[in-house]
Amino acid sequence: MTWIKPSFLWLMQRSNWASKSGQERILAVRISRQGWEQALRLGSLTSFTPAVHAHVDAWRTEFSQSQVHVQWDPERSLRGKKLEHRSLQVGISRHLIRNYVEHWIQEITDYTSRVKKIRQLCLQGDYSRANRLLPPERGYELPDDLAQRLAMTTP
């Protein structure tokens, strides 16, 4: 699986600010809305969710056949603290990788040097300046049926 992690701070927690082995390079990959929503429509939640699935066996069958895995993890603050709300992660199977690479990706930007600068500011305790360097993130509206399928809620 290739994982798309839309949350910058969750990715920073996961990669330890680009210092974990094999995770030293941070790339911002902009994909088309059409590709993103196709991935989400093909997605199956990584855990059984009664509000989405009638019973656990239905979820197991769907998950085992899914080309895309969708999971929710706690969002992180700039200091790494777990927050109350969750962030989406989307795993794309080998069956969709070619589509992802050849059709969905619109732009790739290397954020590694920016990540290292933000990390350095955090280590120095200058969270205000570090916060100003964070890439902008915004909410993403989905059709109601898709939001329900992915167990999305709004505050």
N, C-alpha and C positions, 0 to 999 in steps of 0.2 A: 504494500500500500504506500502511496504517496499522500502525505497529510497536508491539508491546507489549514492553517491556523490564522484566522482573521484577527485575533487579538494580539496586538504587539506585546503587551505586558505579560500575557500568558506565555508567549513564545520566549520572552526574555527569562522568565522563571524556568522554563523547560530547558533552555540552552545555557543557563547560567550566564546570561549576557554574552553569548557567543564564545564561551570559554570551554564548554564541554567538548570532548573528543568527537570529531565528526560533525560538530555543530558550530564550527568557528566562523562560518560565513552566513550572514543574514540577508536574505533576498526578499524584497517586496515584489510579489507577482500580482499584477493586475490582470484579471480575467474578465471576459464578457459576462454581462448579466445573463444572457441566454445560456452560456456554459455553466455558470454558477447555479442557476435554477434547474438546469437539467441534472446536475449532480445531486442537488437536494431532492428532486423528485425521485431519483433512483435510490436515494438513501434509505437505510434502515438504522434505527437507533441501536446503539451497542448494548443497551440494557432494556429489559422488559419494562414497559410502561403501561399500566392498566388503562389509562385514559386514551391510549392509542391502539392497543391490541386487545382483542376479546379474551384471549388466554395465552399463557406462556408458550404453548406449543405452536400457535400461529406466529408468534414473534420469532421463535427458534427457526421455523421453516423460512420465514421471510429473510431473516438475518443470514442464514446459511447460503441463500441464493443471491444475496445482494451484491451489486458491483460497487456500492458506495456505503461506507459506514459513517454514521453521524453520532458524535458523543458530546456531552456537555460537561465541562469542568469549571471549578470555581475561577472566576476572574481574579486577577491580581492587581494590587496597588503598585505604585512605583517602588515602594519599599519591599515588595514581595509578599505582603500580607494577603491572605485569602479574603475576598470580598463576598458579600451575600449573593450577588447575581452570578450567573454562569456565562461562560463563553463557548461558542460552537467550535467544533473541530470536525473536519470532513476528510475521511480517508477514501482515496480513489484507487480502485483495484487496477491490476495490470490490464484488464479488459478495456479500460477507458483512458489509459495513459496517452496513447497516440492522439486521441481526440483532444485531450487536455493540452498537450504540447503543440499540436498543429492548428487547432481551431479556437481554443478558449483563451490562451495566453495572448494578451495585448501588449504588455510591457513588463520588463524585469528591471528593477533598480537595486543596486547593491547598497544596503544600509549598514554594512559592517563598520565602517569608520564612524558613522553617527552613533551606532550602538556603543562602541568603545568610549566615545566622548560622553555619552549619557551615563554610562557605568562609572567613569572616572569622576564625574560630578557627584554622583550618588555616594561613592566612596569618600568623597571630601565633605559630604553632608550638605551639599548645595542642591537640594531637591527642587528649589524654585527654578533655577536655571535649567536643571535636567528636565523638568516638566515642560518647559518651553520648547525643548528639542524633540519631544515625542511627536511621532507622526499623527496627523488628525485621524480620528475614527468617528464614524457616524452610524446611527441606526439604519437598519435595512428593512424596508417594508416588503412583506411577502403576501401573496394571496392567502386568504383565510384557510383554505383547505390544506395548503402546504404547511402553514404555521401550526395547524392542529396536528398534522401528521408527524411533525418534528418536535411536538410537545413544547412549543414556544409559548411563552406567556409575556404579557406586557405589564409593566409596573403600575 
